[in-house]
């Protein structure tokens, strides 16, 4: 691919590394090199990423089939195949999606790649998910989403990037309070519960830089994010077990995933 203006293709970036693991094409040689090195150090990391991506697709399709037509996707990363708007608008072309990320590199890719059906709408906000009001009160969010109607809040593999010091539970509650009853929370999160200790140590070491930082949490901690929501079947489970057969073996399911309906 050709590098968008202002992006140095010789510096690897976590969002493009993730894109490579997903089989995307929006990455450079430097990203592929880091991705391959991490895969060699931590076998299963690519499969785990793909299981997580497959969960996103299943969850969005499920909600679209239930009639949800609005999605607020926080920490979207580089838009690649099977992103929220593609899945939702395939089911319901009139679906509206707002993507949020605070990375200018992701923003540059998004401007080039995000498209919507004529019936629907897709917007992108460059903002920090740790500042909910800057997103919930953003003109593009208000112009795209109707906050009197159900909205799916998508937090797939994003809270694991937020350290305890930033109180991720408070952030979820703030976003949830802005949503009307009947809205949904779609969430996945890295957990040490499902990773062998040696694999976990290798994983955290390989992703220990600030750009790739992860904070794994227990199932009990992750379940608390669903306070005020009723978990839909099958509840909070390994990401590969949410309403479908896994793409890859269970040992590559390093995350818990769940979908909850706001009371």
GIJODA-V346297 format. One record per residue. N is the residue number from 1. RES is the residue in three letters. OMEGA is omega in whole degrees, 0 to 359 (NA if undefined). BURIAL is 1 if it has 24 or more other C-alpha atoms within 12 Angstrom, else 0. D_CENTER is the distance of its C-alpha to the mean C-alpha in Angstrom with 1 decimal. Layout:
N&RES&OMEGA&BURIAL&D_CENTER ; N&RES&OMEGA&BURIAL&D_CENTER
This chain:
1&UNK&176&0&23.3 ; 2&UNK&182&0&25.0 ; 3&UNK&173&0&23.5 ; 4&UNK&182&0&22.9 ; 5&UNK&176&0&25.3 ; 6&UNK&181&0&24.8 ; 7&UNK&179&0&22.6 ; 8&UNK&183&0&24.4 ; 9&UNK&181&0&23.6 ; 10&UNK&179&0&25.4 ; 11&UNK&181&0&23.0 ; 12&UNK&182&1&20.0 ; 13&UNK&187&1&16.5 ; 14&UNK&181&1&13.5 ; 15&UNK&179&1&11.2 ; 16&UNK&174&1&14.1 ; 17&UNK&178&1&14.6 ; 18&UNK&177&1&11.2 ; 19&UNK&178&1&12.2 ; 20&UNK&179&1&15.5 ; 21&UNK&180&1&14.3 ; 22&UNK&182&1&12.7 ; 23&UNK&180&0&16.2 ; 24&UNK&183&1&15.5 ; 25&UNK&182&1&18.4 ; 26&UNK&180&1&17.1 ; 27&UNK&183&1&18.2 ; 28&UNK&182&1&21.6 ; 29&UNK&179&0&24.0 ; 30&UNK&178&0&23.2 ; 31&UNK&181&1&19.5 ; 32&UNK&180&1&20.8 ; 33&UNK&178&0&23.3 ; 34&UNK&180&1&20.9 ; 35&UNK&181&1&18.6 ; 36&UNK&178&0&21.8 ; 37&UNK&179&0&23.2 ; 38&UNK&178&1&20.2 ; 39&UNK&179&1&20.4 ; 40&UNK&181&0&24.1 ; 41&UNK&185&0&23.7 ; 42&UNK&179&1&21.0 ; 43&UNK&180&1&21.6 ; 44&UNK&184&1&18.8 ; 45&UNK&179&1&15.9 ; 46&UNK&180&1&15.3 ; 47&UNK&177&1&15.7 ; 48&UNK&178&1&13.3 ; 49&UNK&181&1&10.5 ; 50&UNK&173&1&11.9 ; 51&UNK&179&1&12.1 ; 52&UNK&179&1&8.5 ; 53&UNK&179&1&8.0 ; 54&UNK&176&1&11.1 ; 55&UNK&178&1&10.0 ; 56&UNK&181&1&7.5 ; 57&UNK&181&1&10.7 ; 58&UNK&181&1&13.0 ; 59&UNK&180&1&11.5 ; 60&UNK&177&1&11.6 ; 61&UNK&179&1&15.0 ; 62&UNK&181&1&16.2 ; 63&UNK&177&1&15.6 ; 64&UNK&178&1&17.1 ; 65&UNK&177&0&20.0 ; 66&UNK&178&0&20.5 ; 67&UNK&177&1&21.0 ; 68&UNK&183&1&17.9 ; 69&UNK&182&1&17.9 ; 70&UNK&183&1&15.7 ; 71&UNK&174&1&12.0 ; 72&UNK&188&1&10.6 ; 73&UNK&184&1&7.0 ; 74&UNK&179&1&6.7 ; 75&UNK&189&1&5.9 ; 76&UNK&187&1&5.3 ; 77&UNK&181&1&7.4 ; 78&UNK&177&1&10.3 ; 79&UNK&179&1&10.6 ; 80&UNK&186&1&11.8 ; 81&UNK&179&1&13.3 ; 82&UNK&178&1&11.8 ; 83&UNK&189&1&9.3 ; 84&UNK&185&1&9.2 ; 85&UNK&180&1&12.6 ; 86&UNK&181&1&14.2 ; 87&UNK&183&1&13.7 ; 88&UNK&184&1&14.7 ; 89&UNK&172&1&17.5 ; 90&UNK&178&1&18.8 ; 91&UNK&184&1&19.5 ; 92&UNK&186&1&20.5 ; 93&UNK&182&1&21.3 ; 94&UNK&182&1&21.7 ; 95&UNK&180&1&18.0 ; 96&UNK&185&1&16.8 ; 97&UNK&172&1&13.4 ; 98&UNK&177&1&12.7 ; 99&UNK&180&1&10.1 ; 100&UNK&172&1&10.2 ; 101&UNK&182&1&10.3 ; 102&UNK&184&1&13.4 ; 103&UNK&181&1&14.1 ; 104&UNK&177&1&17.1 ; 105&UNK&177&1&16.6 ; 106&UNK&180&1&13.3 ; 107&UNK&181&1&15.3 ; 108&UNK&177&1&18.1 ; 109&UNK&183&1&16.2 ; 110&UNK&180&1&14.7 ; 111&UNK&182&0&18.2 ; 112&UNK&192&0&19.5 ; 113&UNK&185&1&17.0 ; 114&UNK&175&1&15.8 ; 115&UNK&181&1&18.3 ; 116&UNK&170&1&18.9 ; 117&UNK&177&0&21.5 ; 118&UNK&183&0&24.7 ; 119&UNK&184&0&24.3 ; 120&UNK&179&1&20.8 ; 121&UNK&176&1&19.2 ; 122&UNK&179&1&16.2 ; 123&UNK&180&1&16.0 ; 124&UNK&179&1&14.3 ; 125&UNK&174&1&14.9 ; 126&UNK&184&1&15.2 ; 127&UNK&180&1&15.0 ; 128&UNK&181&1&14.1 ; 129&UNK&178&1&11.8 ; 130&UNK&177&1&14.7 ; 131&UNK&188&1&17.0 ; 132&UNK&184&1&16.2 ; 133&UNK&179&0&19.5 ; 134&UNK&179&0&19.0 ; 135&UNK&184&1&16.2 ; 136&UNK&180&1&17.7 ; 137&UNK&181&0&21.1 ; 138&UNK&181&0&20.1 ; 139&UNK&180&0&22.4 ; 140&UNK&176&1&19.9 ; 141&UNK&181&1&17.8 ; 142&UNK&180&0&21.2 ; 143&UNK&185&0&22.4 ; 144&UNK&185&1&19.6 ; 145&UNK&174&1&18.8 ; 146&UNK&186&1&21.6 ; 147&UNK&171&1&21.0 ; 148&UNK&180&0&23.8 ; 149&UNK&183&0&22.1 ; 150&UNK&178&1&19.2 ; 151&UNK&173&1&15.7 ; 152&UNK&176&1&12.4 ; 153&UNK&185&1&10.2 ; 154&UNK&179&1&6.6 ; 155&UNK&184&1&5.2 ; 156&UNK&178&1&3.0 ; 157&UNK&179&1&4.7 ; 158&UNK&183&1&5.6 ; 159&UNK&178&1&9.0 ; 160&UNK&176&1&10.2 ; 161&UNK&184&1&10.7 ; 162&UNK&182&1&12.8 ; 163&UNK&181&0&16.3 ; 164&UNK&182&0&18.5 ; 165&UNK&180&0&20.7 ; 166&UNK&173&0&18.2 ; 167&UNK&181&0&18.2 ; 168&UNK&178&1&14.7 ; 169&UNK&178&1&16.5 ; 170&UNK&180&0&18.3 ; 171&UNK&179&1&15.3 ; 172&UNK&180&1&13.9 ; 173&UNK&180&0&17.5 ; 174&UNK&177&1&18.0 ; 175&UNK&183&1&15.3 ; 176&UNK&181&1&16.5 ; 177&UNK&181&1&20.1 ; 178&UNK&184&1&19.5 ; 179&UNK&178&1&18.6 ; 180&UNK&174&1&21.5 ; 181&UNK&183&0&22.3 ; 182&UNK&174&1&20.9 ; 183&UNK&184&1&17.4 ; 184&UNK&171&1&14.5 ; 185&UNK&176&1&11.7 ; 186&UNK&190&1&8.9 ; 187&UNK&167&1&7.7 ; 188&UNK&188&1&7.5 ; 189&UNK&175&1&9.3 ; 190&UNK&179&1&11.6 ; 191&UNK&175&1&15.1 ; 192&UNK&179&1&18.5 ; 193&UNK&189&1&19.9 ; 194&UNK&183&1&19.0 ; 195&UNK&172&1&19.8 ; 196&UNK&187&0&23.4 ; 197&UNK&182&0&24.5 ; 198&UNK&177&0&25.6 ; 199&UNK&179&1&22.4 ; 200&UNK&180&1&20.5 ; 201&UNK&179&0&23.0 ; 202&UNK&181&0&22.7 ; 203&UNK&182&1&18.9 ; 204&UNK&176&1&19.0 ; 205&UNK&182&0&22.0 ; 206&UNK&181&1&20.4 ; 207&UNK&188&1&17.3 ; 208&UNK&179&0&19.5 ; 209&UNK&181&0&19.6 ; 210&UNK&182&0&18.3 ; 211&UNK&183&0&15.9 ; 212&UNK&187&1&14.5 ; 213&UNK&177&0&15.1 ; 214&UNK&171&1&13.6 ; 215&UNK&178&1&14.9 ; 216&UNK&179&1&15.0 ; 217&UNK&182&1&16.2 ; 218&UNK&177&1&18.4 ; 219&UNK&179&1&17.9 ; 220&UNK&178&0&20.2 ; 221&UNK&182&1&18.2 ; 222&UNK&180&1&14.9 ; 223&UNK&181&1&17.0 ; 224&UNK&179&0&18.3 ; 225&UNK&182&1&15.1 ; 226&UNK&176&1&16.2 ; 227&UNK&184&1&19.6 ; 228&UNK&178&1&20.7 ; 229&UNK&172&1&18.8 ; 230&UNK&180&1&20.3 ; 231&UNK&174&1&18.3 ; 232&UNK&180&1&18.8 ; 233&UNK&9&0&20.1 ; 234&UNK&180&0&19.6 ; 235&UNK&178&1&18.3 ; 236&UNK&187&1&16.2 ; 237&UNK&172&1&16.5 ; 238&UNK&188&1&15.5 ; 239&UNK&181&1&12.4 ; 240&UNK&186&1&15.0 ; 241&UNK&182&1&17.2 ; 242&UNK&171&1&15.3 ; 243&UNK&176&1&17.7 ; 244&UNK&173&0&18.5 ; 245&UNK&181&0&20.0 ; 246&UNK&172&1&17.9 ; 247&UNK&184&1&17.7 ; 248&UNK&184&1&18.8 ; 249&UNK&182&0&20.9 ; 250&UNK&181&1&19.9 ; 251&UNK&175&1&20.6 ; 252&UNK&177&1&17.4 ; 253&UNK&186&1&15.3 ; 254&UNK&184&1&14.5 ; 255&UNK&165&1&12.0 ; 256&UNK&178&1&12.7 ; 257&UNK&178&1&11.0 ; 258&UNK&175&1&12.5 ; 259&UNK&181&1&13.0 ; 260&UNK&179&1&15.5 ; 261&UNK&182&1&17.9 ; 262&UNK&179&1&19.2 ; 263&UNK&NA&0&23.0
